[in-house]
């Protein structure tokens, strides 16, 4: 401690240097006492440390000052993780995750699975798409389109789990104009042909038509006198596996000969390896001969039945001719495809005014069938 000198002390006594300001109460010795107090009890508070410092050194210091000195000494307080005993899980009441509605792809059998969506998502939700991000999930809209084609419900009667019906319909029309459903089907058909050890492009095609009624919505329609149906006609070209190659929807009053040209031309634009075409007698005539000569095709016109004329002199003409290449069995390939279409209620009856929308439904229905075969 610094000794204080009196005023009447002799002049011969040497004068000690004066210090500026008041000397600190907590010097190096007291700081060492602080370290010992903290080392003895690491969980002590600043007030407890201040009280113990007073007991050992008789120095009264404010707790704030002690806290500042402890910081200057480099001593920091760390939180310790307390391991409390685990309590048994109590039952929780109220609104939880199990009360929420599942996603649409988990609610309906027509929706896509995760594996199926991974196979086609780049078509409907391409990465790096410019512009503003879509408001509704593209997968939900595609699930809504699959729901409509399978159940045949009206657009306004879509379940509430899907986006609004007008958003779904506008997106469907945009996809239909971009021919995305046809691209989807072509990709899946290439996968299926490769799985069946076939080349990606077929060499044999079969064509047939199917007449069905149309709704009072209006649009292009006609009367098929052969089938006694007023509505539209769907010309379908398939390969030897029954996979659709081209679709053309027209009025039911249009003859098969007139519907052959657009359907076959659309097929040859995508598949130039086709050399053989099987068709029934409805497609015979000058149009079939012109197409065969122009595209170097072997057009085989098969009878609709395998019956032959009988009579007393039938043996004079010999046995009935056998269709080359099993043409009758080839025709049943496309008949089977028509039967597959009957599973989708939207294809049983034409509810749309535009024929091209009926073609889009056909592509989407056949794509759904191929996805079931590939991934289920």
Secondary structure, DSSP 4 states (H G I P E B T S, - for coil): -PPPPPTTS-TTSPPPPPPSSPPPSS-HHHHHHHHHHHHH-TT--HHHHHHHHHHHH-----HHHHHHHHHHTT----PPPP-PPPPPPPPP-SS-GGGSPPPHHHH-TTSPPHHHHHHHHHHHS-TT--SSPPSS-HHHHHHHHHHHHHH---GGG--TTSPPHHHHHHHHHHHHHTTHHHHHHHHHHHHHHHHTT--SS-SEEEEEEEEEEB-TT-SS-EEETTTTEEEEEEEEEE-TT--EEEEEEEETTS-HHHHHHHHHHHHHHH-TT--EEEEEGGG-SHHHHHHHHHHT-EEEEE-SS-----STTGGGG-SPPPPTTSHHHHHHHHHHHHHHHTTSHHHHSB--SSHHHHHHHHHHHHHHHHHHHHH-
